[in-house]
């Protein structure tokens, strides 16, 4: 289903009150206390929107275990597993260089997590490892260190019972921490207990099933590694155990990514196709207001759009915001406050050096309120001159025709006569009128002298 107002874009949300589908741009962001605290609302009616894509549309990971275990069997993952295992066996005695293979497999595993979270079920190329920074690997290391430290302190100070309980707790929440680090690339959200518990609540039973599978895989990895560790060839043992560890590492991160993909609606994330998977962004007030106005105008809700534009307008707002507000005030029915706004808008046009827009503003206003009369002679002459500059001679003449008779200011009378003469001169078959007002203007000047 495509967006109501952007037909080339797929809709992300649906309003069951208005029965309309909206893309992300046409949906409002509101805070309701989900994991990220963001969901979508309708700009038109204000009701909460339903996501077009829900977790119920995505099969859970435990129904596709065969595909999950085959995930690292593609060419790119196999090459990564074997090459990193070779590096592990070669650099194992080289001090800090031994960390290089561990960092490499974790970088690739993070790439697999993000790739899966974006809905891609095929493993990425190894070059995806270099698209992000090394910091997520560091953050996971910090998180793991803190978990081990706190578990050890619990055993030391509170006994085995508390130590086991704390250790189990960290085993339970560590996948959530890794997921947050992988998706957002930050450490602090992964250390916020409320955030991690929020992920457990949002994913529900799926999370606990995932943790169970991860524990089983880690135990299997230990058993297989122990079997190959007894070989007489030390380098071969290191190579084989590294292959097993690398394989399971990729599978585990793939499952974490799939869990995010399965529950992206509840987690408040959005799928961005090939660009990856990231937290749904919030817009600043100006961007949100612009999107709100666009939707309301396209929906024909001019009165609501007028109120939004007027409420958000500030003295330092840009000229296009002032112009947009003025047009909305003219388009809305009834056209409230448009007369008082007209003078403010003219001042903004003068400040911006766009006096050529004065004629457009006046014509919009009289179209909305035909009975409108400018109550300032100086402004009247300014508008009349602007109308003539835009070729609107009849409108200019109609605006100031009675001004020479009604005004008592000789300067105003002289300028209005001059404008009337030039206006009639520019109209076809109006030479008599032009000559008449030229004569009146000459008499006026002579009298004043």
Secondary structure, 3 states (H helix, E strand, C coil): CECCCCCCCECCEEECCCCEEECCCCEEEEECCCCCCEEEEECCCCCECEECCCHHHCCCHHHHHHHHHHHHHCHHHHHHHHHHHHHHHHHCCCHHHHHHHHHHHHHHHHHHHHHHHCCCCCCCCHHHHHCCCCHHHHHHHHHHHHHHHHHHHHHHHHHHHHHHHHHHHHHHHHHHHHHHHHHHCCCHHHHCHHHHHHHHHHHCHHHHHHHHHHHHHHHHHHHHHHHHCCCCCHHHHHHHHHHHHHHHHHHHHHHHHHHHHHCHHHHCEEECHHHCEEECCCCCHHHHHHHHHHHHHHCCCHHHHHHHHHHHCCCCCCHHHHHHHHHHHHHCCCCCCHHHHHHHHHHHHHHCCCHHHHHHHHHHHHHHCCCCCCCCHHHHHHHHHHHHHCCCHHHHHHHHCCHHHHCCCHHHHHHHHHHHHHHHHHCCCCHHHHHHHHHHHHHHHHHHC
